[in-house]
Amino acid sequence: MAEVEHNYAARVSVTESAAERVHTLIKMEGKPNMMLRLGVSGGGCSGFSYGISLDDKVGDDDRMFSEFGVTLVIDQTSLDMLDGSVVDYVEDLAGSSFQIKNPNATSTCGCGSSFSV
């Protein structure tokens, strides 16, 4: 298993709100070794789309970050597009969702789940 990165040049952060939600989801799953996986794939209305899931596996090209007791796992290719991003969890009148604030995105779609660079 890869080690948690502490001084890696690229960095993605998790807000306290997102961490609290991840802890709740992990507790609901009943699998304490789960981590939050964030990735980017081709597709979506703006070119790329975000993928967020719980995972208990780490690949050779994955980077791991820890914040607020949550381990965030991101593959190297996705990390290149997500450097400096913040994962947040927002609850408002429209609903609740994880949101990615990505400083590398040149445009995003209205739903916030896809972007272009």
C-alpha positions, 0 to 999 in steps of 0.5 A: 500500500502506498504511503500517505503523501506529506510533501508531494508537490501537487496537493488536493484538500478536503474541507472539514464538511467533506471529511465529516460526510466521508466519515458518515458514509464509511460508518454506514458502509461498516468498513473502517478502512475505506478511503475517498477516491477522487478521479477524472475521466473523459466525458461530461458536457465540458470535456472531463468529469469528476468521479468520487467514490469510497475505495479500499484499494490503492494502485501503484500510480495513486497518491494519498493525502490525509486531512481531518482523519480522511484519506484521499486517494487520487491517481497520478493522471487525475492529480495533474488536472486536480492540483490545488483543488478543494473537495467540499460537501455542501448542503443547501435548499437544492440538495447536498453534494460533494463539490470540487473547486478546481483552480485548473478548470477553465470552464465548468458545466451548470451541474458542477460535475464536469469541466474543461482545462 
